[in-house]
Amino acid sequence: KQYVKKILPEEIQGFNWSAIQIATAAGVCAVAEVILFNEDRPQGFIYQEQISFEKILKTSFGVYYHI
């Protein structure tokens, strides 16, 4: 599968963010949110394949990846 989304620079809470800053930060924060609020609280090394894209989209940061 492939996923394509064009992320543009924008102002978020009074700060100007580049597209790469938004894409990187949103991904990292979304994964942290999935892990921190997961009832099972996984421990140790977690492969990126263990977190579904659907879970990422359901986080508060997933809005930046919606088509």
Backbone as CSV, one residue per row, in Angstrom:
resi,resn,N_x,N_y,N_z,CA_x,CA_y,CA_z,C_x,C_y,C_z
1,LYS,0.834,-1.185,0.000,0.000,0.000,0.000,0.870,1.235,0.000
2,GLN,0.342,2.281,-0.568,1.017,3.564,-0.539,0.060,4.615,0.002
3,TYR,0.625,5.599,0.625,-0.171,6.709,1.160,0.533,7.996,0.774
4,VAL,-0.205,8.896,0.149,0.376,10.169,-0.265,-0.467,11.299,0.301
5,LYS,0.190,12.228,0.929,-0.489,13.394,1.503,0.469,14.564,1.406
6,LYS,0.020,15.663,0.870,0.847,16.856,0.788,0.588,17.694,2.037
7,ILE,1.603,17.886,2.817,1.519,18.696,4.027,2.173,20.041,3.731
8,LEU,1.446,21.095,4.002,1.942,22.438,3.719,2.353,23.135,5.010
9,PRO,3.242,24.123,4.902,3.596,24.905,6.091,2.357,25.630,6.608
10,GLU,2.277,25.824,7.911,1.146,26.553,8.476,1.488,27.112,9.846
11,GLU,0.619,27.974,10.305,0.774,28.538,11.645,-0.044,27.680,12.610
12,ILE,0.607,27.227,13.682,-0.056,26.423,14.703,0.198,27.085,16.045
13,GLN,-0.855,27.501,16.698,-0.802,28.170,17.998,0.196,29.324,18.015
14,GLY,0.158,30.140,16.955,0.970,31.350,16.903,2.400,31.155,16.416
15,PHE,2.774,29.929,16.061,4.127,29.660,15.576,4.066,29.178,14.131
16,ASN,5.002,29.650,13.315,5.090,29.193,11.930,5.890,27.895,11.877
17,TRP,5.306,26.880,11.265,5.939,25.560,11.165,6.123,25.200,9.695
18,SER,7.290,24.660,9.353,7.508,24.179,7.994,6.795,22.839,7.824
19,ALA,6.609,22.431,6.593,5.924,21.168,6.313,6.678,19.988,6.930
20,ILE,8.001,19.989,6.843,8.777,18.873,7.392,8.687,18.848,8.916
21,GLN,8.613,20.005,9.551,8.451,20.057,11.009,7.098,19.471,11.417
22,ILE,6.055,19.815,10.687,4.721,19.307,11.000,4.658,17.804,10.787
23,ALA,5.165,17.334,9.652,5.116,15.902,9.341,5.896,15.084,10.361
24,THR,7.068,15.549,10.732,7.904,14.817,11.680,7.314,14.850,13.085
25,ALA,6.970,16.033,13.555,6.456,16.166,14.918,5.122,15.455,15.090
26,ALA,4.240,15.560,14.105,2.935,14.909,14.209,3.086,13.396,14.302
27,GLY,4.006,12.830,13.529,4.227,11.389,13.572,4.780,10.928,14.906
28,VAL,5.760,11.623,15.401,6.373,11.268,16.682,5.364,11.412,17.821
29,CYS,4.652,12.523,17.829,3.666,12.766,18.897,2.500,11.785,18.824
30,ALA,2.081,11.421,17.628,0.989,10.458,17.478,1.393,9.096,18.028
31,VAL,2.602,8.657,17.727,3.087,7.367,18.247,3.181,7.417,19.774
32,ALA,3.699,8.514,20.313,3.783,8.652,21.772,2.396,8.593,22.395
33,GLU,1.430,9.246,21.767,0.060,9.233,22.281,-0.527,7.816,22.251
34,VAL,-0.286,7.085,21.168,-0.789,5.703,21.071,-0.206,4.854,22.195
35,ILE,1.082,4.977,22.435,1.742,4.156,23.453,1.322,4.582,24.865
36,LEU,1.300,5.876,25.125,0.977,6.358,26.472,-0.463,6.072,26.892
37,PHE,-1.376,6.112,25.936,-2.785,5.928,26.282,-3.302,4.538,25.923
38,ASN,-2.399,3.617,25.593,-2.771,2.239,25.297,-3.013,1.519,26.619
39,GLU,-4.151,0.846,26.720,-4.484,0.139,27.959,-3.488,-0.981,28.265
40,ASP,-2.934,-1.598,27.217,-1.992,-2.713,27.403,-0.594,-2.221,27.748
41,ARG,-0.300,-0.943,27.509,0.993,-0.320,27.808,2.158,-1.220,27.398
42,PRO,2.454,-1.318,26.092,3.560,-2.177,25.646,4.893,-1.723,26.245
43,GLN,5.789,-2.679,26.474,7.095,-2.366,27.046,8.184,-2.869,26.110
44,GLY,9.352,-2.273,26.237,10.482,-2.679,25.414,10.432,-2.020,24.045
45,PHE,11.195,-2.584,23.132,11.271,-2.050,21.772,9.976,-2.338,21.034
46,ILE,9.452,-1.331,20.355,8.214,-1.479,19.590,8.535,-1.185,18.128
47,TYR,8.251,-2.137,17.253,8.455,-1.941,15.822,7.356,-1.030,15.279
48,GLN,7.695,-0.214,14.294,6.688,0.691,13.746,5.517,-0.065,13.140
49,GLU,5.764,-1.283,12.670,4.699,-2.091,12.087,3.677,-2.540,13.127
50,GLN,4.013,-2.433,14.399,3.108,-2.845,15.464,2.027,-1.789,15.732
51,ILE,2.197,-0.601,15.189,1.208,0.461,15.383,0.536,0.715,14.040
52,SER,-0.752,0.457,13.987,-1.469,0.602,12.716,-1.667,2.082,12.377
53,PHE,-1.748,2.332,11.083,-1.975,3.689,10.610,-3.330,4.200,11.087
54,GLU,-4.293,3.313,11.216,-5.620,3.691,11.698,-5.539,4.241,13.129
55,LYS,-4.675,3.645,13.961,-4.495,4.150,15.323,-3.860,5.533,15.309
56,ILE,-2.913,5.744,14.398,-2.262,7.047,14.264,-3.296,8.109,13.896
57,LEU,-4.185,7.774,12.950,-5.197,8.723,12.502,-6.181,9.094,13.611
58,LYS,-6.370,8.204,14.586,-7.319,8.456,15.673,-6.754,9.326,16.788
59,THR,-5.466,9.624,16.760,-4.862,10.475,17.790,-5.177,11.945,17.508
60,SER,-4.888,12.780,18.467,-5.114,14.215,18.265,-4.163,14.800,17.223
61,PHE,-3.071,14.102,16.920,-2.115,14.567,15.913,-2.391,13.972,14.535
62,GLY,-3.274,12.995,14.485,-3.607,12.327,13.224,-4.258,13.233,12.211
63,VAL,-4.780,14.362,12.658,-5.440,15.308,11.763,-4.499,15.768,10.647
64,TYR,-3.216,15.791,10.899,-2.259,16.242,9.889,-2.005,15.202,8.803
65,TYR,-2.506,13.982,8.985,-2.326,12.933,7.983,-3.608,12.570,7.255
66,HIS,-4.740,13.163,7.632,-5.991,12.877,6.937,-5.959,13.467,5.545
67,ILE,-6.583,12.757,4.629,-6.633,13.230,3.230,-7.690,14.307,3.113
